[in-house]
């Protein structure tokens, strides 16, 4: 819609009732896409200025009636999916965005700069204020001021900058009045042929023919009666000068006539000299310099004052004014009493400044003389108010101190259940103070670490503070996170006022594993919005929303969030479950592998924002998203398929720096070797991953296991040799294995030929991939040997992943023993979700690991696979577990099932296979047998149960 349609409704307008919503589309694309609104229940309400709706923000819309009165609506624009939602709310509980405070004694007229409509020029009476919002939201918030009806100068103030602007000057001439004629006790008796009532309110005027000074009745605005005193004491006559268009510019004296005497010589003691106008002349300074003193007007000549002849009888309209000797008494006569009267109140000079008053930006106009008085009085008032506030604060102060040296932990457990991350915050120090004047929060966290708790991960740490290097600056010291906030009371229900909010963080290292990232996105509901959107009915926009009411707004004098640097690494995952593959497809972009990309970000800083929580959060996310996008070159230079050229450049630069500064040749060699080996390892690894996608599933799984073992154990060279041997053997047997797998999966002739083709390709690619794996692992070995402390992350996980499913299927408390047993079970099965941990019991020379399907007896030592198992009994084969004694020793006896087929029907029963394991005490044997029998009974119950519904995700806090 176009703007400024008046109070009439244009064609195609849309009306809405309170609490309702409508769907709006632009009817024409050839018009500016600006939206205008007006209140239909306000008589003669005109349309507002047009505003854009293509970006999330909130602001006040100003509408007026035909008399110029302002009406406000709060407008909030938010992006919901692909739709912009515009909400209009009342402003009763919200402060105005702008306010004009006229503290001067003259009326002020103002308008938004660039608005030509005279109907939008608004008057603010003397010593009053007016709430305001911009009439045209698309124009900048510049306000132009002038003194109404005074021919003053104009001053334009930018409401976004708090400062003092140019002075505002207005014409404030003086009348030189005969004091006695302005008295309320004027004698009304006739004197001669004239009456004194006809000469009341007499002022100095100038006869245009003779240029002589005479008395005339005061006429407001008459230029011949107006005078202006210069800084040197001259009285310039305004009527003899051309009108001035810019009062801010001083009028040149050579174009003005000043008050002087008619004679050329000095006045004698008993003579009178008429007053007239002359050109300014420095030689006549004594008769052109005037002073108002003791109710009389005197010049530079001693004992001479301005007066009329014949005493009080000479005070009449048209009387000649002269300069003559004073009466010599303390109280001069009425004929010698002359004072100056200002044409308008005030000094003629106004101070203009923009000040903050909470979320309201105030344009304050004050007289320059009044301002000096305000400064002196406000200082004394502030001293008294401070003393009262201190007394009140002492009576109502609340202080809370919380110090957690060991900190607290937050564990995220999804509905599988499995622990995703474990966040630890140590050295937590909270200082909160609540007084009548404000609320102060000081929070500091010395260390923050987020651990990747997925079983089988090669990166146990997801986020941590970047370790300090030798040449680090001051930014590497101090708390990992520091929050300072000061909140002040607000008289408005929907407004929270903050003096400042400062969030400062140290440099962080972030390692994002694709599998964990997708699980976290699923945990927080990403991807569900699209599914739920399909279920929405078509009448969604016809029903009022639940949150159509006014939202709470937050105001900050200063808002700053500083996250100076992130060292980012992204590690894609090769094997993803089907649900995560679907979620990955909704991201819209693939994740590429790169390591240690240094991203420097400018802090998020806002001064005097006043927005809703949603808009502020979106603004913060947008800022850091743009900062991240601006560092695309750093990320591209760190990708593995290019060999991490930025890492190589940094290593070479560091080596050369050490050589120049300290003469360290070995440091140069070590850094260059580290950079080259690191680049070679990444480039070879990327090639092997690309070729590995063409191989069969079984070979790829075995290859991934070899690489995982090398990454977790640090034996890269051994893993490289195993990978080379695995590739050579795989190439030799590729045709047979791939053909058999093709027949099994696809069947028939097509499966045979498909497997045969993969086998022929694998004959070449598998040895090549094995050689690339060997080269990559060898280069990683060289890199690790030449690595310095600042090249590798030495931070380890705080604890092992939690055991998230107890025997009853509930979430148990964390136990280090259970976490260790769960990790052992994962190493044995490589599939923790199909077989979950129940119990583990360590014994002198071995341990018993009880799972939901099998009981394992393990030999002592750290085994990475099933080599440590010396006895394994599945619950399908177990009849029961007993405690037996033989020759004073205690044993755990596991009786296996036997099939009795004598009657032709399979009836399970105990067999003669009864493996026995020695236990050091009878109580331990009883405990182990009870746990095994309980696990077997759970297994049997699970076979008869229907699948349970998925549980909700968990967020656990641990202190």
DRENFIKE-666141 format. One record per residue (C-alpha): residue in one letter; x negated, y, z negated. Coordinates in steps of 0.001 Angstrom, whole numbers, plus 500000, padded with zeros to 6 digits. Layout:
DRENFIKE-666141
AXYZ...
This chain:
DRENFIKE-666141
X500000500000500000X498859503557500580X498173505847497676X500062508976496617X503487508071497999X505137510358495443X508103508977493525X509776507336496541X509468503650497356X507785502878500692X508876500071502951X507792496628501796X507227497426498143X507518494658495513X509081495025492067X508584492748489052X510370492455485730X508557492352482364X507077488914481692X507436487746485285X505019487063488101X505208487239491885X503064486120494789X501586488943496835X499916488963500256X498660491920502210X501433492785504677X499143494630507091X495430494345507692X495112497712509430X495643499543506108X493085499904503382X493561496953501039X494294499047497981X497095498296495549X499273501032493987X501743500714491121X504350502822489390X506696502379486426X510267502002487607X511804502717484194X510072506128483916X512090508896485610X510288510552488533X507169508394488066X504844508712491055X502656506021492576X499156505593491176X495974505883493143X494964502784495087X492601500255493487X490699497251494830X491614493719493775X488730491771495290X486536491448492185X487205490480488550X487383493523486290X489721495395483948X490619499081483864X493376501610483134X495718502732485909X496983506322485633X500468507227486862X502191510591486496X505659511968486596X506543515041488598X505641517247485607X502089515850485510X502450513719482348X500184510647482369X501342507045481868X498816504217481551X498811500510482427X495985498118481621X495054496115484692X493048492891484477X491878491120487624X490630487545487261X489773484832489765X491723481596489246X490475479088491773X490896480774495146X493538483242493910X493063486651492378X495413487076489426X496386490648488504X497903491196485062X499486494433483884X499881495063480147X500878497966477929X498202500159476414X499824500778473037X497168498753471230X494273499812473458X492187502997473338X492163505283476389X489147505016478694X488625508798478758X489577511703476533X489237515448477024X488590517249473727X488966521016474157X487531522496470960X487233525973472435X489697528870472092X490614529061475792X492705526658477919X490751524274480151X491836522883483502X490271519657484772X490638517185487629X488809514184489025X486099515320491389X487071514622494964X490839514729494327X492295517603496358X495915517308495206X496612520363493029X499381518443491246X496661516315489650X494964519331488066X495690519087484336X495595521750481654X494326521115478113X495443523731475618X492969525434473327X491867523339470335X493615520177471544X492855516849473186X494307514759476004X493940511046476870X493065510442480489X492266507793483075X491000508397486592X493753509268489062X491812507597491881X490159504359490666X488109504040493858X486351507360493264X483521507709490726X484526508992487262X483391512576487774X485440515240485975X485393518880487108X486185521608484539X487098525261484672X488655527791482312X492221528367483420X493029531862484626X489615533289483716X487792533128487019X485190530912485404X482491528742486848X482986524997487458X481093522148485816X481254518528486972X480406515817484404X479671512157485096X481581510204482455X479180507275482763X476253509225481320X476242510550477792X474451513870477831X474973517639477750X475771519245481087X475516522823482392X477172525592480435X480657526656481487X480894530451481818X484075532435481984X484784536182482264X485151537635478784X484978541438479147X485654543868476327X487976546779475784X486586549789473890X489613550628471764X490511553585469586X490996551801466293X493593554159464854X495965553676467800X496065549953467166X497057550441463530X500520549269462484X501035552511460519X501050554898463445X502622558234462578X505655558738464779X506221562430464053X505917564769467055X502688566640467525X503029569566469858X504619568466473098X503571564776472794X504627561916470585X502040559650468972X504030556542469860X503125557200473442X499446556999472638X499436553679470692X496861551063471831X494530553438473645X491288552211475241X488487553743477279X489346554103480942X487636555852483866X489147558505486105X488404557245489630X488020560807491014X485701562396488495X484146559221487003X484864560812483587X485850558585480635X489360559136479267X491818557349477000X494544555278478578X497138552864477284X495795549308477282X496881547287480307X495796543598480211X493609542689483178X493129546239484465X489556546300485746X488939550000485102X489400549380481358X486971546424481206X483371546729480065X480461544345479727X477524544845477355X474163543682478668X471330542271476637X469622545697476606X472677547439475155X474068548986478357X477855549123478787X478524548158482404X481852549179483841X483595546252485532X486010548391487572X483198550096489475X481697546790490621X483050544365493234X484774541269491757X482378538405491015X483219534942492380X480701533068490210X480639534176486599X477730531880485908X475448534196487869X474441537469486132X475558540577487983X472643542733489264X472492546121487504X471823548068490701X475379547390491845X476955548468488533X477691551801486860X477023552178483155X478322554444480415X476382557736480070X476927561397479249X477789564022481843X475016566491480931X471398566199481845X469984567397478546X470368566178475024X473464567047473032X473107569703470340X474462569325466855X477554571496467391X478380570697471032X480316567886472733X479256566214475938X481842564355478062X481225560656478888X481017559476482487X479581556680484633X476071556793486112X473624554488487801X471288552663485425X468153554747484885X465295553813482616X464546557507482050X467991557912480471X467701554890478186X468618556922475096X472011557893476520X472634554589478309X472032552346475294X475017551834472969X475718550134469638X478867549297467706X478067550134464108X480308550824461082X483400550969463274X481868553596465577X480200553588468997X476776555285468971X473983555765471466X470223556014471211X470416559644470046X470611560002466262X473821561190464507X475883561258467687X479025559127468105X481819558677470679X484988560617469744X487819562818470970X488183566551470372X490663568157467965X490634565246465511X493574562899465283X495625565145467482X493304564325470382X494299560636470398X496754560680473316X497007559149476755X494713561024479160X492528562626476477X488893563196477384X486303561136475478X483088562871474470X479847562317472618X479465564569469610X478064564819466118X479364562499463426X481296563792460435X478473562948458022X480859561268455551X480954557604454609X484421557064456090X484611558518459616X487778560144460857X490275558357463146X489054560312466162X485571558674465800X486670555069465199X486081552886468277X485667549087468330X485247546419470982X488116544006471704X487476540818473689X489624540207476704X489819536496475799X488881534589472637X485478532959472458X482015533976473467X482419533369477196X479950530450477176X481197526875476671X479110523779475973X480092520645477953X478908517195476914X479986513558477251X480011511570474013X481059508005473107X483884507416470667X483973503650470542X485172502406473939X486480505880474811X484237508296476698X484921511787475419X484370514956477433X483931517581474724X484188521320475434X483227523705472656X482279527353472361X478557527792471983X478946529947468870X481508527564467425X479151524683468050X476420526224465904X478879526563463045X480040522964463548X476486521666463348X475848523399460031X479182522276458528X479055518717459882X475659518086458293X477028518887454839X480158516831455487X478067513869456635X475982514035453487X479108513915451355X480726511146453408X477548509059453268X477576509229449492X481219508127449432X480512505300451886X477601504088449794X479817503982446714X482495502074448623X479960499651450089X478562498834446656X482035497947445486X483041495813448520X479780494284449749X479604490561450562X476276488960451437X475797485393452688X472385483767453082X471970480362454751X468554478802455159X468202475368456790X464519474549457069X465135471082458497X467951472524460571X470921470678462004X471621468340464881X474443468195467416X475138464915469188X477282464630472334X478927461230472771X481154460531475762X484050458088476085X481961455116477305X480733455517474473X477129456577474885X475083459450473511X474245462000476176X472116464587474391X470970465314470885X470310468969470078X468139469854467099X467810473359465687X465240473711462929X464311476698460795X467840478123460891X468095481387458949X471446483194458729X471905486541456978X475445487928457034X476493491137455298X480071492389455088X480821495902453845X483625498375454329X481525500179456947X480349497237459080X479525493561459404X475917492639460136X474777489220461385X471119488270461701X470514484755463011X467154483223463846X466310479672464924X462645478792464889X462841475821467249X465464474417469630X465174471086471402X467696469154473478X466812465469473979X467956463295476845X469490460304475029X470356458161478061X468833454712477741X466160454070480328X465342457700481026X461806458684481939X462245462226480547X463214462109476849X463361465925476527X465851468034478467X465147471460476922X462446472720474593X460406475813473841X457529476121476294X454299475398474380X452075478441473978X449011478621476218X445682480033475214X446207483401476918X449862483790475973X451169487118474861X453428488241472104X456481486762473831X455277483251472914X455569483913469192X458569484268466962X461854482374466765X463145480354469687X466438482211469461X467303485419467662X470740487061467409X471416490496465938X474951491850465848X476639494769464094X480427494929464087X482381497938462855X486030498046461778X488641498752464414X492009500399463878X493409498655466969X494590495057466791X493388494056470249X489973495702470110X486763494441468523X484018497045468173X480323496165468097X477513498641467633X475193496211469354X474684492550470176X471125491473470935X470283487876471919X466588487210472439X465109483855473422X461600482570473976X460332480844477080X461992477481477643X461145474365479610X464163472689481211X464002469214482766X467251468278484495X467779464623485331X470555464217487872X472291461355486075X472404463267482787X473566466444484531X476492464637486143X477454462986482868X477379466367481104X479550467909483822X482019465078483403X481912465516479599X482870469185479886X485654468495482369X484050469537485646X485899467995488576X489122467515486645X490471470906487676X490729469837491322X492575466660490389X494999468522488146X495547471177490809X496967468560493156X499561467630490539X500923471175490173X504371471802491582X505203474534494014X507071476592491398X503902477306489402X503850481043490167X507582481431489502X507209480528485827X505685483028483389X502241482055482182X501648481207478555X498935483829478223X500678486747479927X500357488796476728X497600491340476251X494129489909475728X491696491003473084X489021493378474332X485460493691473140X483399496849473101X479622497021472749X477525500136472512X474597497961473581X474766494389474856X471517492672475757X470720489007476428X467061488302477121X465915484972478550X462499485920479907X461248482738481557X462334479188482359X460031476454483580X462472474321485549X462200470752486814X464867468725488637X464651464942488975X467216463240491241X468442459772490264X468429456898492753X471051454588491242X474312456246490239X477587454567489221X480558455110491558X482297457717489385X479148459858489253X478704459529493023X482190460972493481X481399463805491079X478128464477492879X480048464892496123X482133467694494579X479060469786493697X478675470942497269X474866470874497279X472216468151496962X469592468157494241X466005468139495471X463089467062493362X460702469710492053X458708470239488898X457527473192486820X459062475979488887X458411479154486869X461482481398486988X461193484903485490X464500486630484788X465413490178483917X467537490556480790X471282491065480990X471882494620479757X475137496542479541X475772499877477846X479260500652476506X481170497814478194X484803497339477201X486187494147478678X487928490896477825X485953487863476741X486486486135480089X485177489060482119X482122489525479881X481201485828480066X481673485752483836X479511488860484134X476734487197482119X476904483999484189X476902485991487415X473808487936486347X471721484875485531X473022483037488588X471808485882490769X468494485941488905X468120482226489600X468963482691493272X466408485486493538X463709483010492513X464431480653495432X460874481100496735X459430479853493437X461689476789493547X460936476087497210X457223476309496503X457530473648493802X459466470953495685X457868467526495938X458352467002499680X455983469945500269X453507468677497716X454252471416495158X452154474162496824X452914476635494025X451512474198491473X448372473744493581X447983477515493944X448401478063490201X445819475372489388X443281476820491828X443926480340490527X443458479222486935X440220477412487811X438792480427489640X439802482657486720X437909480441484277X434891480488486559X434865484285486828X435625485027483168X433656482315481388X431440480774484080X433195477414483540X432361475328486631X433804472136485127X437068473961484511X437234474916488188X436599471330489276X439129469949486776X441870472383487814X441317471890491543X441266468095491113X444457468248489054X446227470388491657X445179468282494636X446040464945492937X449370466321491755X450281467477495265X449166464156496778X451190462172494226X454354464161494873X454025464089498653X453341460336498745X456153459670496273X458618461635498416X457654459642501519X457988456319499699X461422457317498363X462596458234501839X461429454965503386X462714452995500401X466316453846501285X466089451554504345X465257448468502248X467606445857500802X469148446374497366X467221443633495594X463808444833496744X464661448446495897X465805447459492378X462569445554491736X460570448529493032X462446450952490771X461738448695487775X457998448726488531X457971452517488786X460056452902485614X457604450700483725X454705452843484979X456454456096484020X457377454956480497X454109453190479657X451770455680481354X449962452849483210X450292454392486653X447389452509488184X448777449129487093X452184450120488451X450573451158491727X448832447784492094X452069445964491294X453926448155493798X451375447394496529X451566443654495873X455350443797495721X455472445610499074X453153443130500803X455029440088499494X458345441750500320X457224442371503888X456156438739504304X459525437427503041X461678440259504344X463271438377507237X464376435454505077X465650437432502078X467440440095504122X469108437503506387X470369435477503420X471660438644501701X473415439733504926X475189436398505264X476272436524501578X477584440089501655X479107440322505136X479404436683506159X479521435116509603X477482435944512631X477673439709512074X476189439369508609X473433437123509992X472370439606512646X472723442580510290X470480440905507726X468044439847510441X467747443458511671X467105444753508118X464543442005507659X462638442980510784X462596446642509691X461580445648506155X458633443649507500X457029446978508410X458516449395505896X458044447359502705X454239447140502953X454104450829503944X456255451794500947X454062449627498719X450947451398500010X452571454809499427X453569453771495910X449980452701495269X448686456046496592X451219458008494543X450531456124491300X446752456341491832X447003460098492385X449102460377489224X446384458511487329X443787461017488530X446159463870487653X446665462573484116X442910462169483600X442233465741484683X445252467232482926X444671469890480287X446974470438477356X448805473253479146X449435471036482202X451569468429480469X454510468571478147X453549466952474845X456968467317473198X458602463983472346X462176463095471507X463290463643467915X464915460221467581X465979457216469620X469440457157471219X472297456520468819X474150453209468666X477612454492469565X479756451387469121X480014449502465841X481326445963465342X484875447295464927X484570449390468073X484321452636466115X481598455268466181X479182454525463310X476807456833461490X473349457135462932X470919454407461881X467292454249463004X467370450439462678X470437450180464891X468919452608467420X465755450487467571X467819447301468007X469916448916470755X466752449885472630X465441446320472333X468737445014473705X468533447422476631X465051446180477490X466373442614477469X469559443133479488X469104446420481400X472905446847481109X473874448142477710X477482448876478706X478476445272479406X476738443900476298X476643446158473273X474577445918470125X476033444575466840X473193443911464376X469476443258464034X467724441562461157X463924441661460939X462179438616459430X458513437995458647X457387436593461981X460381437323464203X463697439167464331X467298438266465090X469127440494467597X472890439992467668X474841441436470592X478460441193471677X477720438182473950X474434436553472891X472272436075469839X468524436464470484X465593435305468393X462547437378469339X458835436821468789X456816439608467118X455260442214469393X456354444898471830X457725443165474914X459216445026477841X461261442143479238X462577438721478238X459148437290477500X459675437838473771X462740435550473521X462038432119471968X465700431214471369X468836432496473115X472351431233472420X475425432548474209X478718432647472321X480336430579475103X477935427775474100X478023428334470313X480344426276468104X479367427811464779X476401428967462691X475569427428459321X472973427707456576X471097424461455948X468331423394453603X465629420816454165X462774420034451760X463372423278449849X463322425500452963X466241427504454216X467269427458457881X469867429081460092X471476426339462146X473254427142465414X475496424293466508X476316424311470199X479534423137471818X479978419727473383X482665418586475813X484587415450474705X485906413878477902X486772410372476565X490510411107476839X490132412775480203X490812416210478751X488017418695478024X488128419368474280X485300421527472931X483586420344469806X480188420311468066X477324418688469866X474117417174468639X472195420247469816X471603422128466591X468600424444466907X467360425628463509X465317428735462635X463475429099459342X464476432021457104X462497433151454078X465468433469451671X468896431948451307X470624435325450931X469156436524454225X470192433264455896X473748433660454635X473831437241455907X472536436281459356X474980433374459682X477910435591458674X476917438239461214X476561435640463997X479923434041463201X481560437477463017X480062438449466389X481343435191467888X484851435811466544X484780439340468038X483724437866471354X486610435406471329X489080438188470487X487737440359473292X488425437579475776X492115437654474801X492576441453474685X493773443796477410X491387446611478385X491729449521475948X492489453079477042X489548455389477395X488771457329474264X488040461011474077X484600462560474079X482921463353470771X480920466293469486X479058465403466281X477251467798463957X474580466409461679X472782468261458897
